[in-house]
Amino acid sequence: MSVTRPLEILPTTEARAKLSQILAGFELDGVNAEPVTFGSHRRPQGVIIGWDLWLEILPAIEDHLDATEARRRLDDAGPDRVSFDEAAQAVGRRPDSYS
């Protein structure tokens, strides 16, 4: 995964101390509020996002998790099963659209 802009990474203690301020920004900016990245020693370990953004990206996250589980199940299936690519094509989807 590539990040298109440099991230400001807050130390965990600073993120905790600014939580009310972060939430106010989410309330004010809605889906356009910037995610907040935090972690120990300014190493990215977590991200806080606003609820509105969460609702926007949730379908993509669910699709990714479903595709990952489907691939795992198909890979574990016996010789009579079809591949993930074949299953996706059978329902009219491009297999790479699930990546």
Protein Blocks (a to p, Z undefined) as FASTA:
>chain_A
ZZfbdcddddfklmmmmmmmmmmmmmmnmmmlccddddehhiafbdcddfklmmmmmmmm
mmmmmmmmmmmmmmmpcfkbccfklmmmmnopafklmZZ
